[in-house]
Amino acid sequence: MLARFSVDGGNQRRSDAGSPALRGFSFRLGDAQHSSDILTQSAPVHFAKTLSQMLAFLKARLPRPDGTPDPLKIKAFSEANPETLHQARYVAAHPQPPSFAGTSYWAVHAFPATNASSETQFIKFKVAPVASNDAPAKGQARARSADVLHDDLESRIAAGDIRFSLMALLGRPDDPVLDATIRWPDEDSREAVRLGTIVITAIETNEMCEASVFDPANLAEGIGYPPDEIFAARRAAYAMSLAQRR
């Protein structure tokens, strides 16, 4: 497997430990002939339901001439689109651990999974740390050194490895699958299938990182594309990003 940890904004080396900035964990399983790219983040929901809502969300936060966003525009947009607050509220209520290795990650979309008998059931991917004691300490500082997450990752791998359980949360017939801003009912306590253990044993070069793009459209046989609008937009955006890099 090949994996990439990131921090919202594209810079994993910025001062982030303890901050509300989302973390990302993208990984590719398999080989050149049979592989899956799974993109996850440290919150179980997306911040927008549709592409137009996502664009409006970003426009409402465009800076004014003084470089700061307009709080009145943000407030008006949030009141008209309350579902766009779900992600921020989750992050605010769940302080992040002081390391990438202790963080839980979700692929926020519902994927149709079809077995050999042609039976289809929606699933959600969750990545949970194995045997981690990385709960944020009470009163933990909002930020430490700019390299804290990266340095922590290197030191943990140098001392052994980092392990995560890859889980499939099992959907039910009445679960919402078109809205990535909401969770399934009782999602944290519902039945899940453990698909395997992710073991990270080494750090690749920066050149390998820059040359790699994790494509959400690259899925293993039997795993279909989620039907929500945000996933369709991500597929197109990542394809354009890959073309520009090449």
C-alpha positions in Angstrom: 0.0 0.0 0.0 0.9 3.7 -0.4 -0.6 6.3 1.9 -0.6 10.0 2.4 -1.4 12.0 5.6 -2.4 15.6 5.1 -3.8 18.7 6.8 -6.7 20.7 5.4 -5.1 23.4 3.3 -2.5 21.1 1.8 0.4 21.6 4.2 0.9 18.8 6.7 3.9 20.6 8.3 2.0 23.7 9.5 1.2 24.2 13.1 -1.8 21.9 13.5 -1.7 19.6 16.5 -4.9 20.2 18.5 -6.4 22.6 15.9 -9.8 22.1 14.3 -8.2 21.8 10.8 -9.3 18.5 9.2 -6.7 15.8 8.6 -6.7 13.5 5.6 -5.6 10.0 5.1 -5.6 8.7 1.6 -4.3 5.3 0.7 -4.0 2.9 -2.2 -4.4 -0.9 -1.7 -3.3 -3.5 -4.2 -1.0 -3.6 -7.2 -1.0 -2.1 -10.7 -3.6 -4.6 -11.9 -6.0 -4.5 -9.0 -6.1 -1.6 -6.7 -8.4 0.8 -4.8 -7.8 4.4 -3.7 -9.7 5.3 -0.6 -9.8 8.9 0.6 -10.7 9.6 4.2 -10.8 12.6 6.6 -11.0 13.2 10.3 -14.7 14.0 10.3 -17.6 11.6 9.3 -19.4 14.2 7.2 -18.7 16.6 4.4 -19.4 20.4 4.6 -21.8 20.6 1.7 -24.5 18.5 0.2 -24.3 19.7 -3.5 -21.7 21.2 -5.7 -23.6 24.5 -5.9 -23.8 24.7 -2.1 -20.1 23.9 -1.8 -19.3 26.8 -4.2 -21.6 29.2 -2.3 -20.0 28.1 1.0 -16.6 29.0 -0.3 -17.8 32.3 -1.9 -19.3 33.4 1.4 -15.9 33.1 3.0 -14.0 35.1 0.4 -11.9 37.8 2.1 -12.8 41.4 2.0 -10.2 44.1 1.0 -8.7 43.9 4.5 -8.0 40.2 4.1 -10.7 39.0 6.6 -14.0 37.2 5.7 -17.3 39.0 6.2 -19.0 37.5 9.3 -22.4 38.7 8.2 -22.1 36.9 4.9 -21.0 33.7 6.6 -23.8 34.0 9.2 -26.5 34.6 6.5 -25.2 31.6 4.5 -25.1 29.3 7.5 -28.6 30.2 8.5 -29.9 29.5 5.0 -27.8 26.3 4.8 -27.7 24.8 8.3 -26.4 21.4 7.1 -23.1 23.1 6.2 -22.4 23.5 9.9 -22.5 19.7 10.7 -18.9 19.2 10.0 -17.7 22.2 12.0 -19.8 21.2 14.9 -18.5 17.7 14.9 -14.9 18.9 14.8 -15.5 21.4 17.6 -17.1 18.6 19.8 -14.3 16.1 19.1 -10.8 17.6 19.7 -8.3 15.9 17.5 -5.5 13.7 19.0 -1.9 15.0 18.9 -0.9 12.7 16.1 -1.9 11.4 12.7 -1.5 7.8 14.1 -4.1 8.3 16.8 -6.8 9.9 14.6 -9.9 8.1 13.2 -10.8 8.8 9.6 -13.9 8.4 7.5 -14.7 8.2 3.8 -17.9 10.3 4.1 -19.7 8.8 1.1 -21.9 5.7 1.0 -20.4 3.1 -1.4 -22.6 0.4 -3.0 -20.8 -3.0 -2.4 -21.9 -6.0 -4.5 -20.9 -9.6 -3.6 -20.4 -12.6 -5.8 -24.2 -13.4 -5.6 -25.0 -9.9 -7.1 -26.4 -8.7 -3.7 -25.7 -5.0 -3.1 -25.5 -3.2 0.2 -24.2 0.3 1.0 -21.2 0.6 3.2 -19.1 3.4 4.7 -15.4 3.1 5.2 -13.9 4.0 8.5 -10.2 3.8 9.5 -9.6 3.4 13.3 -6.2 3.5 15.0 -5.1 0.2 16.6 -4.1 0.3 20.3 -3.7 4.1 20.4 -3.6 6.2 23.5 -3.7 9.5 21.7 -6.7 11.1 23.3 -6.2 14.9 23.6 -5.1 15.9 27.1 -7.3 18.2 29.1 -6.3 21.7 28.4 -4.0 20.7 25.6 -2.5 23.6 23.7 -4.1 24.4 20.4 -0.8 24.3 18.6 2.8 23.2 19.1 5.7 23.4 16.7 5.1 23.6 12.9 6.5 20.2 12.3 4.9 18.4 15.2 2.6 16.0 13.2 5.3 15.2 10.7 8.0 14.6 13.3 5.7 12.5 15.4 4.9 10.3 12.4 8.6 9.8 11.7 9.5 9.0 15.3 6.6 6.4 15.5 7.7 4.7 12.3 11.3 4.7 13.4 10.3 2.9 16.6 8.2 0.3 14.9 5.1 0.8 12.7 1.6 2.4 12.7 -1.5 0.3 12.5 -5.1 1.0 11.6 -8.2 -1.2 11.3 -10.0 -0.7 8.0 -13.8 -1.1 8.7 -16.9 -1.3 6.6 -19.9 0.2 8.3 -23.0 -1.7 7.1 -25.9 0.2 5.6 -29.6 -0.4 6.0 -32.3 -0.1 3.4 -33.5 3.3 4.7 -30.1 4.9 5.2 -29.6 8.3 3.4 -27.0 7.9 0.7 -27.4 11.1 -1.3 -26.3 13.6 1.4 -22.7 13.5 2.6 -23.4 16.2 5.3 -25.4 13.8 7.5 -24.5 10.5 9.3 -26.5 7.3 9.2 -28.7 6.8 12.3 -26.7 5.2 15.1 -23.7 5.1 12.9 -21.2 4.7 15.7 -22.9 1.7 17.2 -24.1 -0.2 14.2 -22.7 -3.4 12.8 -19.3 -3.2 11.1 -17.1 -5.6 9.2 -13.3 -5.5 9.8 -11.7 -5.6 6.3 -8.1 -5.8 7.4 -5.2 -4.0 9.1 -3.3 -1.2 7.5 0.4 -1.4 8.6 2.7 1.6 7.8 6.4 0.7 8.1 8.3 3.4 6.2 8.2 7.0 4.9 8.6 7.6 1.2 10.5 10.5 -0.4 8.9 13.8 -1.1 9.3 13.0 -4.8 7.1 10.0 -4.5 4.5 12.0 -2.6 4.4 14.7 -5.3 4.1 12.2 -8.1 1.2 10.4 -6.6 -2.5 11.2 -6.9 -5.1 9.2 -5.1 -8.1 8.9 -7.4 -11.5 8.4 -5.8 -12.7 6.8 -9.0 -10.2 4.0 -8.7 -12.1 1.3 -6.8 -11.9 -2.5 -6.6 -14.3 -4.8 -8.3 -17.5 -4.9 -6.5 -17.3 -1.4 -5.0 -19.4 1.1 -6.9 -19.4 4.9 -7.1 -21.4 6.6 -4.4 -24.5 8.2 -5.8 -24.2 11.6 -4.1 -23.3 14.8 -6.1 -20.2 15.6 -4.1 -18.5 12.3 -5.0 -19.2 12.9 -8.7 -17.6 16.3 -8.4 -14.6 14.9 -6.6 -14.0 12.3 -9.4 -13.9 15.1 -12.0 -11.7 17.4 -9.9 -9.1 14.7 -9.2 -9.0 13.7 -12.8 -8.2 17.3 -13.8 -5.5 17.4 -11.0 -3.9 14.3 -12.3 -3.8 15.6 -15.9 -2.2 18.8 -14.8 0.5 17.1 -12.7 1.4 14.9 -15.7 
